[in-house]
Amino acid sequence: MAVLVSLKTPYPLIRSLLYNPEIMDVDKVQTKLQENQSEAAFEKLLERCTWLLAASFLLSSILNYFLARWIVVSPSGTEAFNSEVSKMMVWSWPVIVIPSMAIMMVALMQLLKGIKAMTGLELEDVLNGAPAKE
């Protein structure tokens, strides 16, 4: 929910997590967006990526809830409860983390693909610390 609320602020969460000066050369991207008059399309791209990020968090919470309901059935404070919680933690990786990470990767790839399409900049030109193409 906070991810979606951040859309109404000057700094959506996607800007903090992915499109920030520590990861990308934001100034270079902004300059190219202005040259190509693509700022409005880029804002829509950021909004779409924010929705994907929110979807990954929603999916994670739903999967976590159902995983807990399915595995943890013993009363708290018992040895069986502790065993079930540890079993749930083991299953959380394949059931929760991998699908959520996949959605986040889709959001990142869409952002990078959109930046390339709107600016003409290659990935190496956009990412900070990326080796320059020869």
Beta strands, then each sheet from edge to edge (+ up, - down):
end
